Amino acid sequence: MYSSNLFTNANPPAEGERFDELLRHKNLVIERIISSSLITPQEYVQSQDEWVLLVQGEAALQVDGRSVSLKAGDYLFLPAGTPHTVERTSDGAMWLAVHLHPQPLPEFDGGSLPAG
């Protein structure tokens, strides 16, 4: 068993985003993403389904050609192959992303959240 707190070491990076893997089991990966307000938009097209919750902050995305605005508590399901780009985030925006991969992955070692 492994436990921690989602808000531990949650300071945003100076720029960009930080991805912290919280759990990996079979074909499931859960990660915490901490965003700076200084991000470079990048399009993602993933091979896995993703459910994402904006825990705190605000964000603006382009999802398959549509503008989507999120505020704390909003969530979104992105089926595999859906193009999406995070265009803007508030400083310290925190996401919880749940990825469902088509195949099992190597097991997670249960490491801790990074210091920061």
N, C-alpha and C positions, 0 to 999 in steps of 0.2 A: 504494500500500500504506500502511496505517495500523496502528500497534501501540501498545499501552499496557499497563497492569497493572491488573487488576480491583481490587486493594487500594489503589491510589493515591487519595488524597483521600477516604478512606472513613469519615471521622468522621460520626456521625449528626447530623441536625438537632436542635435543642432540643426540637422536637415535630413530630409528623407524619412524613411520608416524603418522600424526595427521589428523583426519577426521573432517571437519567442515560442518555441514549440512546447506545449503544456502536456500533451498526451499523444501517443501513437499506439494504436492497437489494431492489428489485422489491417483492414483497409480504411481505417478512420484516423484522421489527424486533426487535433484541435490546437490552434495557435492563437496567441495574443499578438496583436499588432499595435504598436504605438507610433503615431504619426506626428511629425513636425508640421508647422504651417509652411515650411519651405520644402515642397516636394516637386519633383520633376514628373509630370504626367507620363505614364507608360502604359501602353495597352497590354492586357493579359488575355490570353485565350488558353484555358487550362483543360487538361484531359480528364479532370475529376469534377464532380459536382461540388459546389461550395454554398454553404449557408453562412451568412455573416450578420453579426449584430453590432451596431455602433453603441458601445457601452457608455461612452461619454464624448462630448464634443459635437461637431457638425462636419458634414462632408458633402461634396458635390461630385457626382460620377456621370460618366457616359456609359450606358449599358445597351449594347446592340443598337447604337444610334439614337438612343433616347436619353434625355437629361433626367437625372434622379438626384433629389436632395434628401439627405438624411440628417436627423437630429438624434440625440441620445434616446435609446430605446427602440429605434427603428431597425428592422432587419430585412434582409433581402436574400432570395434564393437565386443562385446563378448556375443553371445547368451546364454540364461539361460542354465546351465549345462555344460558349457565349462570350463575345468580345466585350471587355469592360476596362475602363480607365478611371482611376481616381484623379480628378482634376484639381480639387482643392480640399484642404482639411483645416480645421482649427488646430492650434498648437496643443499638443497633448491629447488629441483624439485617440480613443482606445477602442479597438475592435476585438471581437471574439469571432474567429473564423473556424468553421467546422468543414473539413474536406472529406469527401467520400470517394476514395480512389477505386477504380475498377478491379484492381488486384491487391492482395495483401502486401504490406511493406515490411521491411526489417523492423523489429521491435525497438521501442524507445527505451532508453536506459533510466528514465525517471529523474533526470538531472534537475537542478533548481533554476529558478529565474535568475537572469544576470544581475549583477550589482549595478547600481546606477542611481 
